[in-house]
Amino acid sequence: MSEVKEVEEHEILKKVDPAPWKDVPLVLNNRDYKWVTDKVCGIVESKTPTWWWWCFITALCIASFTGMGLVYLVSTGVGVWGNNNPVNWGWAIVNFVFWIGIGHAGTLISAVLCLLKQKWRTSINRASEAMTVFAVLCAGIFPLFHVGRVWFAWWLFPIPNANAIWPQFRSPLEWDVFAVSTYATVSILFWYMGMIPDMAVLRDRATETWRKYFYGFFAMGWRNANNHWRNFEMAYLLLAGLSTPLVLSVHTIVSFDFAVANLPGWHTTIFPPYFVAGAIFSGFGMVLTLLLPVRAVFGLRDLITQKHIDNMCMITLATGSLVGYAYAMEFFIAWYGANSYEGFAFINRAFGNYWWSYWIMVSCNVICPQLFWFKKIRQNTPLVWIISIFVNVGMWFERFVIANTTLSRDFLPSSWGYYSPTVVDIFTFFGTFGFFSVLFLLFLRFLPLMPMCEVKSVMPQADPHADH
């Protein structure tokens, strides 16, 4: 009986015609290792293009706005910002949370996708890590200067001093100091660690003396030896493991700035996961905003393929949908909690004095990403780039809505107010985009844009069984 059953199963299997599974290559047009090395190194080694100088000078001029705004702030006082009663937090906290969120995609792409063995991350992780570091530097400006007397900012750290003054460890603002400083440290180490083998390649290819010394110093004596690779891979894996909890913890702690306050619209347990999803959402929006022009300018379509764009679009769609769910749940929680103050806070958020900012937020964060359901949209690179900009605009408005709608309508109507930014607020914020652009342009010009060894590891030539 068993033999008859086996024959019958064999006959059934013969009739099954499964659809062939074909992996989309992550490096197109059958490129070889030499082409990858020449392409990535060529961006650094070639003569500085004219467009780079124009972009760099423009970014430097815009960055000077932040410098001038901060000098004026320190010399005059925090009153030059638009903060007032009851809106004691204005653009400073909004911009801080916005920039911290931008950096989350870099950590996710580098660490989480590395641990999950997602090979498609290899062409985009270096630029994403750089974006993380630069975004954290931009974010750090705002809490540092919003304390007012910036020369006492070191009091935020638990350093023994003659006055026996210690930080308030029960304050979420103090938690931010530790979370963001840890995040910045691990992100910089992870970014630099991944570049060491590529620095050695640039050192060995260099023809100019200053390049040999510059890349030689940062290559730390890398000789491509077996023990070097063994130690490198272990260190890289450990840093990925350290970075992964930071994806969840950093923006969770940032959300506590709001969630631990007993204010309607803030005091809710949905904030930590909601903030983390929003941070990844805005981070991937910024990755698309940066990498699509870079892909076009440097001719990197064989390395940053449509598969990379599709995957980033789908993650943006997923996290955007989570953010939309969180918006809906906030209204449900306010209704279900039967707290009149909480209910008013959310009705005011949608239909009150800042109604326009709320609907900009919903349009950019919930409606626009739904276009990524359609393959034709994802294959339209200019349209993807425009949607990615809307994502970042929407996420800035989300932080603005959370901070200002709650504060502008206090418990007593007699204390209600309206927040409007001053010229100093506007200059300081928009100048950070210039500062970010200056750093990113310097990264493009002097450091390898992609990890060559990781890109080569996902090519068919790296698979010993590729021909079988």
Secondary structure per residue as TSV (DSSP state, phi and psi in degrees):
chain	resnum	aa	ss	phi	psi
A	1	M	-	360.0	-40.2
A	2	S	H	-65.8	-36.4
A	3	E	H	-67.0	-39.7
A	4	V	H	-63.3	-41.4
A	5	K	H	-63.2	-41.8
A	6	E	H	-63.1	-40.9
A	7	V	H	-63.4	-43.1
A	8	E	H	-62.8	-42.4
A	9	E	H	-63.7	-39.1
A	10	H	H	-63.7	-40.7
A	11	E	H	-66.1	-39.1
A	12	I	H	-63.9	-43.8
A	13	L	H	-62.7	-32.1
A	14	K	H	-63.3	-33.5
A	15	K	H	-77.7	-19.3
A	16	V	-	-75.3	131.4
A	17	D	-	-123.5	82.9
A	18	P	-	-67.0	146.9
A	19	A	-	-68.4	134.2
A	20	P	-	-67.7	136.6
A	21	W	-	-97.1	123.5
A	22	K	-	-126.5	118.8
A	23	D	-	-72.7	135.3
A	24	V	-	-76.4	126.4
A	25	P	-	-64.4	144.9
A	26	L	S	-88.3	-11.6
A	27	V	S	-129.8	118.5
A	28	L	-	-85.6	167.2
A	29	N	T	63.6	28.5
A	30	N	T	51.4	44.0
A	31	R	-	-69.4	151.8
A	32	D	-	-103.0	178.2
A	33	Y	H	-61.7	-40.1
A	34	K	H	-63.0	-39.1
A	35	W	H	-63.4	-41.7
A	36	V	H	-61.9	-46.5
A	37	T	H	-61.3	-47.9
A	38	D	H	-63.4	-37.3
A	39	K	H	-68.4	-48.0
A	40	V	H	-71.1	-44.3
A	41	C	H	-69.7	-30.9
A	42	G	H	-62.0	-31.1
A	43	I	H	-61.6	-38.5
A	44	V	H	-81.9	-38.0
A	45	E	H	-84.0	-21.6
A	46	S	S	-71.4	166.9
A	47	K	-	-66.0	141.8
A	48	T	-	-60.5	120.5
A	49	P	-	-70.9	155.4
A	50	T	H	-62.1	-40.3
A	51	W	H	-60.8	-32.0
A	52	W	H	-64.8	-42.6
A	53	W	H	-63.6	-42.2
A	54	W	H	-62.6	-44.3
A	55	C	H	-64.7	-40.6
A	56	F	H	-66.4	-44.3
A	57	I	H	-64.9	-42.5
A	58	T	H	-61.6	-45.9
A	59	A	H	-63.1	-37.7
A	60	L	H	-64.8	-40.7
A	61	C	H	-64.2	-42.6
A	62	I	H	-66.9	-38.2
A	63	A	H	-63.1	-29.9
A	64	S	H	-64.2	-22.3
A	65	F	H	-60.6	-43.1
A	66	T	H	-63.4	-43.7
A	67	G	H	-58.8	-47.3
A	68	M	H	-65.3	-40.8
A	69	G	H	-62.8	-40.9
A	70	L	H	-72.7	-37.8
A	71	V	H	-61.3	-44.8
A	72	Y	H	-65.3	-38.1
A	73	L	H	-62.4	-49.6
A	74	V	H	-65.8	-39.2
A	75	S	H	-76.2	-24.3
A	76	T	H	-108.4	-44.0
A	77	G	-	130.0	162.4
A	78	V	G	-67.0	-14.2
A	79	G	G	-61.3	-15.6
A	80	V	G	-73.1	-15.6
A	81	W	S	-81.2	166.5
A	82	G	S	-82.3	8.9
A	83	N	-	-61.6	139.4
A	84	N	-	-154.7	178.3
A	85	N	S	-85.5	131.8
A	86	P	S	-90.4	-0.2
A	87	V	-	-84.2	80.2
A	88	N	-	-79.8	-16.5
A	89	W	-	-111.7	122.7
A	90	G	-	-113.5	-124.3
A	91	W	H	-71.5	-20.7
A	92	A	H	-60.5	-50.3
A	93	I	H	-71.4	-34.1
A	94	V	H	-61.7	-47.7
A	95	N	H	-69.0	-36.2
A	96	F	H	-60.5	-51.3
A	97	V	H	-65.1	-37.2
A	98	F	H	-60.3	-49.5
A	99	W	H	-71.2	-35.6
A	100	I	H	-62.9	-40.0
A	101	G	H	-63.1	-37.5
A	102	I	H	-56.8	-37.2
A	103	G	T	-75.3	-6.7
A	104	H	H	-72.5	-31.6
A	105	A	H	-65.6	-34.1
A	106	G	H	-61.1	-45.0
A	107	T	H	-67.9	-38.8
A	108	L	I	-64.0	-49.0
A	109	I	I	-62.3	-42.8
A	110	S	I	-75.1	-51.0
A	111	A	I	-91.5	-57.3
A	112	V	I	-64.6	-47.2
A	113	L	H	-68.6	-26.7
A	114	C	H	-66.5	-46.1
A	115	L	H	-66.6	-30.9
A	116	L	T	-84.9	2.1
A	117	K	T	57.9	44.4
A	118	Q	-	-88.7	105.2
A	119	K	G	-68.3	-23.9
A	120	W	G	-69.2	-10.6
A	121	R	G	-72.2	-17.0
A	122	T	G	-62.8	-33.6
A	123	S	G	-82.0	-15.1
A	124	I	T	-118.8	-6.7
A	125	N	H	-71.2	-34.1
A	126	R	H	-65.0	-47.5
A	127	A	H	-64.3	-35.5
A	128	S	H	-67.6	-38.9
A	129	E	H	-65.4	-41.4
A	130	A	H	-62.1	-42.6
A	131	M	H	-59.0	-40.4
A	132	T	H	-60.1	-49.7
A	133	V	H	-61.1	-45.9
A	134	F	H	-68.7	-36.6
A	135	A	H	-66.6	-39.0
A	136	V	H	-65.6	-37.4
A	137	L	H	-63.2	-40.9
A	138	C	H	-65.3	-40.2
A	139	A	H	-64.8	-37.9
A	140	G	H	-64.4	-21.2
A	141	I	H	-61.4	-41.6
A	142	F	H	-73.5	-48.8
A	143	P	H	-66.3	-27.3
A	144	L	H	-66.4	-41.8
A	145	F	H	-93.6	-18.4
A	146	H	T	-77.8	-5.1
A	147	V	T	-72.5	-12.0
A	148	G	S	92.3	-76.6
A	149	R	-	-87.5	86.8
A	150	V	G	-64.7	-22.7
A	151	W	G	-71.8	-10.1
A	152	F	G	-104.3	11.9
A	153	A	G	-62.5	-24.6
A	154	W	G	-67.9	-12.4
A	155	W	G	-66.9	-17.8
A	156	L	G	-66.0	-21.3
A	157	F	S	-93.8	143.7
A	158	P	-	-75.8	70.1
A	159	I	-	-102.5	128.2
A	160	P	-	-57.9	136.1
A	161	N	-	-144.3	164.0
A	162	A	T	-65.9	-24.3
A	163	N	T	-85.4	-4.5
A	164	A	-	55.2	36.6
A	165	I	-	-96.0	122.9
A	166	W	-	-118.3	153.2
A	167	P	-	-64.3	157.0
A	168	Q	-	-86.1	100.7
A	169	F	T	-72.3	-9.3
A	170	R	T	-88.8	0.3
A	171	S	-	-92.0	130.8
A	172	P	H	-64.6	-22.3
A	173	L	H	-66.7	-31.9
A	174	E	H	-71.9	-36.7
A	175	W	H	-62.2	-35.8
A	176	D	H	-57.4	-40.6
A	177	V	H	-58.0	-47.0
A	178	F	H	-72.2	-40.7
A	179	A	H	-64.6	-48.8
A	180	V	H	-70.9	-39.4
A	181	S	H	-65.7	-38.7
A	182	T	H	-65.3	-44.0
A	183	Y	H	-60.6	-44.5
A	184	A	H	-64.1	-43.6
A	185	T	H	-62.8	-49.2
A	186	V	H	-66.8	-38.1
A	187	S	H	-64.1	-42.9
A	188	I	H	-65.6	-42.9
A	189	L	H	-62.4	-43.0
A	190	F	H	-65.6	-43.0
A	191	W	H	-62.5	-48.3
A	192	Y	H	-68.6	-40.8
A	193	M	H	-57.4	-44.0
A	194	G	H	-66.3	-22.4
A	195	M	H	-86.7	-11.7
A	196	I	H	-58.0	-49.7
A	197	P	H	-61.5	-36.2
A	198	D	H	-71.5	-33.3
A	199	M	H	-61.6	-38.3
A	200	A	H	-66.2	-37.5
A	201	V	H	-62.7	-46.4
A	202	L	H	-64.6	-35.5
A	203	R	H	-62.7	-45.4
A	204	D	H	-71.3	-26.8
A	205	R	H	-88.3	-12.6
A	206	A	-	-65.3	140.4
A	207	T	-	-110.4	-17.1
A	208	E	S	-97.5	144.4
A	209	T	H	-62.0	-45.4
A	210	W	H	-62.9	-34.2
A	211	R	H	-66.8	-41.9
A	212	K	H	-58.7	-45.6
A	213	Y	H	-71.4	-41.4
A	214	F	H	-63.7	-54.0
A	215	Y	H	-72.8	-30.4
A	216	G	H	-64.1	-38.8
A	217	F	H	-63.8	-46.3
A	218	F	H	-79.4	-17.0
A	219	A	H	-74.9	-14.5
A	220	M	T	55.6	39.1
A	221	G	T	75.0	21.5
A	222	W	-	-62.3	127.9
A	223	R	-	-120.8	7.4
A	224	N	-	67.2	22.5
A	225	A	-	-76.8	161.8
A	226	N	H	-61.8	-43.3
A	227	N	H	-69.0	-28.1
A	228	H	H	-63.6	-47.0
A	229	W	H	-65.3	-37.7
A	230	R	H	-63.9	-46.9
A	231	N	H	-67.2	-37.4
A	232	F	H	-63.1	-47.3
A	233	E	H	-66.2	-35.9
A	234	M	H	-68.5	-45.3
A	235	A	H	-63.3	-40.1
A	236	Y	H	-64.5	-39.9
A	237	L	H	-67.4	-40.1
A	238	L	H	-64.9	-41.9
A	239	L	H	-66.5	-36.0
A	240	A	H	-62.8	-40.6
A	241	G	H	-65.7	-36.9
A	242	L	H	-70.0	-36.1
A	243	S	H	-73.9	-30.7
A	244	T	H	-59.0	-47.2
A	245	P	H	-62.9	-26.4
A	246	L	H	-65.9	-30.4
A	247	V	H	-56.5	-40.2
A	248	L	H	-86.3	-39.0
A	249	S	H	-76.9	-39.1
A	250	V	H	-64.1	-51.9
A	251	H	H	-76.0	-21.3
A	252	T	H	-63.0	-45.8
A	253	I	H	-66.2	-38.5
A	254	V	H	-61.9	-37.5
A	255	S	H	-66.8	-25.1
A	256	F	H	-66.4	-21.4
A	257	D	H	-52.5	-35.5
A	258	F	H	-96.8	-45.6
A	259	A	H	-67.2	-27.6
A	260	V	T	-85.1	-5.3
A	261	A	S	-82.9	142.4
A	262	N	-	-87.7	57.5
A	263	L	S	-118.9	138.8
A	264	P	T	-59.1	136.2
A	265	G	T	91.4	-16.8
A	266	W	T	-111.4	-40.3
A	267	H	-	-78.9	78.3
A	268	T	-	-146.3	145.6
A	269	T	T	-80.2	-8.2
A	270	I	T	-78.4	-13.4
A	271	F	H	-59.3	-46.0
A	272	P	H	-57.1	-55.9
A	273	P	H	-66.1	-33.1
A	274	Y	H	-64.6	-42.2
A	275	F	H	-68.4	-38.8
A	276	V	H	-64.8	-45.9
A	277	A	H	-61.1	-42.3
A	278	G	H	-65.0	-36.3
A	279	A	H	-66.2	-44.8
A	280	I	H	-64.1	-39.2
A	281	F	H	-59.1	-52.0
A	282	S	H	-68.9	-33.6
A	283	G	H	-63.9	-44.5
A	284	F	H	-68.2	-31.7
A	285	G	H	-60.3	-42.5
A	286	M	H	-71.1	-34.8
A	287	V	H	-60.2	-45.0
A	288	L	H	-64.5	-40.9
A	289	T	H	-60.8	-37.8
A	290	L	H	-83.2	-44.0
A	291	L	H	-80.5	-28.0
A	292	L	H	-65.1	-45.3
A	293	P	H	-64.7	-38.7
A	294	V	H	-61.6	-41.8
A	295	R	H	-60.0	-41.2
A	296	A	H	-73.8	-42.8
A	297	V	H	-68.6	-42.4
A	298	F	T	-95.6	3.8
A	299	G	T	63.3	50.5
A	300	L	-	-103.9	27.5
A	301	R	T	-65.5	-24.7
A	302	D	T	-76.6	-19.8
A	303	L	T	-103.2	-43.1
A	304	I	S	-100.3	93.1
A	305	T	-	-91.0	177.9
A	306	Q	H	-62.9	-29.2
A	307	K	H	-62.3	-41.3
A	308	H	H	-62.5	-44.6
A	309	I	H	-64.5	-43.5
A	310	D	H	-58.2	-46.7
A	311	N	H	-64.0	-42.4
A	312	M	H	-66.1	-38.6
A	313	C	H	-63.6	-40.0
A	314	M	H	-70.6	-35.6
A	315	I	H	-67.0	-39.4
A	316	T	H	-61.7	-41.9
A	317	L	H	-62.7	-45.0
A	318	A	H	-64.1	-48.3
A	319	T	H	-70.4	-33.1
A	320	G	H	-64.0	-37.8
A	321	S	H	-67.5	-36.9
A	322	L	H	-64.2	-40.1
A	323	V	H	-63.4	-42.9
A	324	G	H	-61.8	-39.0
A	325	Y	H	-62.1	-40.9
A	326	A	H	-63.8	-39.4
A	327	Y	H	-59.2	-44.8
A	328	A	H	-66.2	-40.8
A	329	M	H	-65.3	-32.4
A	330	E	H	-59.6	-43.8
A	331	F	H	-66.4	-40.2
A	332	F	H	-63.4	-45.3
A	333	I	H	-62.5	-40.8
A	334	A	H	-62.7	-40.7
A	335	W	H	-69.9	-45.6
A	336	Y	H	-68.2	-32.4
A	337	G	H	-71.6	-16.9
A	338	A	T	56.4	32.0
A	339	N	-	-99.0	117.8
A	340	S	H	-63.0	-35.4
A	341	Y	H	-67.9	-41.4
A	342	E	H	-64.9	-43.8
A	343	G	H	-61.5	-42.7
A	344	F	H	-63.3	-38.8
A	345	A	H	-58.4	-40.6
A	346	F	H	-82.0	-33.2
A	347	I	H	-65.1	-40.4
A	348	N	H	-66.0	-34.2
A	349	R	H	-62.3	-39.5
A	350	A	H	-88.2	-30.6
A	351	F	H	-129.4	6.5
A	352	G	S	-90.4	-147.8
A	353	N	T	-69.0	-20.4
A	354	Y	T	-113.7	31.9
A	355	W	H	-57.1	-36.5
A	356	W	H	-62.8	-39.1
A	357	S	H	-70.2	-34.5
A	358	Y	H	-64.5	-44.6
A	359	W	H	-76.3	-26.2
A	360	I	H	-63.4	-43.8
A	361	M	H	-59.3	-48.6
A	362	V	H	-65.0	-41.9
A	363	S	I	-62.5	-45.1
A	364	C	I	-76.5	-36.7
A	365	N	I	-92.6	-27.4
A	366	V	I	-109.2	-45.8
A	367	I	I	-80.6	-49.9
A	368	C	G	-56.7	-47.3
A	369	P	G	-63.3	-19.9
A	370	Q	G	-64.9	-17.9
A	371	L	G	-64.3	-21.9
A	372	F	G	-72.9	-3.6
A	373	W	G	-64.2	-25.2
A	374	F	S	-97.2	127.8
A	375	K	H	-62.1	-37.2
A	376	K	H	-63.8	-33.9
A	377	I	H	-67.4	-44.6
A	378	R	H	-65.6	-27.3
A	379	Q	T	-86.8	-5.5
A	380	N	-	-94.0	92.8
A	381	T	H	-59.4	-45.7
A	382	P	H	-59.0	-38.1
A	383	L	H	-69.4	-39.4
A	384	V	H	-60.0	-41.7
A	385	W	H	-63.9	-41.9
A	386	I	H	-64.7	-43.3
A	387	I	H	-63.2	-37.5
A	388	S	H	-63.3	-34.7
A	389	I	H	-67.8	-41.5
A	390	F	H	-60.3	-37.2
A	391	V	H	-59.7	-45.9
A	392	N	H	-68.1	-37.8
A	393	V	H	-62.4	-46.4
A	394	G	H	-62.2	-39.2
A	395	M	H	-71.2	-30.9
A	396	W	H	-66.3	-42.6
A	397	F	H	-66.3	-30.2
A	398	E	H	-60.3	-47.1
A	399	R	H	-65.8	-36.4
A	400	F	H	-63.9	-43.9
A	401	V	H	-63.6	-46.3
A	402	I	H	-60.7	-46.4
A	403	A	H	-73.3	-47.0
A	404	N	H	-90.1	-32.4
A	405	T	H	-67.7	-36.6
A	406	T	H	-68.4	-45.3
A	407	L	H	-73.5	-32.8
A	408	S	H	-72.8	-18.3
A	409	R	S	-121.0	90.1
A	410	D	-	-77.9	-174.5
A	411	F	S	-66.5	-31.8
A	412	L	S	-106.2	125.7
A	413	P	G	-57.6	-26.1
A	414	S	G	-66.8	-19.1
A	415	S	G	-104.6	9.3
A	416	W	-	-67.1	149.3
A	417	G	-	-148.8	-176.2
A	418	Y	-	-139.0	129.2
A	419	Y	-	-94.7	131.0
A	420	S	-	-131.9	131.5
A	421	P	-	-70.3	150.6
A	422	T	-	-91.9	175.4
A	423	V	H	-60.9	-36.7
A	424	V	H	-65.1	-42.0
A	425	D	H	-55.6	-50.4
A	426	I	H	-65.3	-46.2
A	427	F	H	-62.2	-43.7
A	428	T	H	-63.6	-41.7
A	429	F	H	-70.3	-52.3
A	430	F	H	-68.0	-24.0
A	431	G	H	-65.8	-27.5
A	432	T	H	-66.5	-28.2
A	433	F	H	-65.2	-37.2
A	434	G	H	-65.1	-43.1
A	435	F	H	-61.1	-45.5
A	436	F	H	-60.8	-43.4
A	437	S	H	-67.0	-38.3
A	438	V	H	-59.4	-47.9
A	439	L	H	-64.3	-40.8
A	440	F	H	-69.2	-37.4
A	441	L	H	-66.4	-38.9
A	442	L	H	-64.8	-38.4
A	443	F	H	-60.8	-46.3
A	444	L	H	-60.7	-35.8
A	445	R	H	-80.9	-34.2
A	446	F	H	-118.2	-10.3
A	447	L	S	-124.9	152.3
A	448	P	-	-65.6	128.3
A	449	L	S	-70.9	-29.7
A	450	M	S	-132.1	149.4
A	451	P	-	-76.7	102.3
A	452	M	H	-59.8	-40.3
A	453	C	H	-65.6	-36.9
A	454	E	H	-72.5	-38.5
A	455	V	H	-62.4	-42.7
A	456	K	H	-66.2	-29.5
A	457	S	H	-69.9	-18.6
A	458	V	T	-101.6	4.6
A	459	M	S	-82.4	155.2
A	460	P	G	-56.3	-33.5
A	461	Q	G	-62.3	-23.6
A	462	A	G	-81.6	-11.9
A	463	D	-	-93.7	113.8
A	464	P	T	-66.4	-15.7
A	465	H	T	-107.1	17.8
A	466	A	T	-63.9	-31.3
A	467	D	T	-88.3	1.4
A	468	H	-	-111.0	360.0
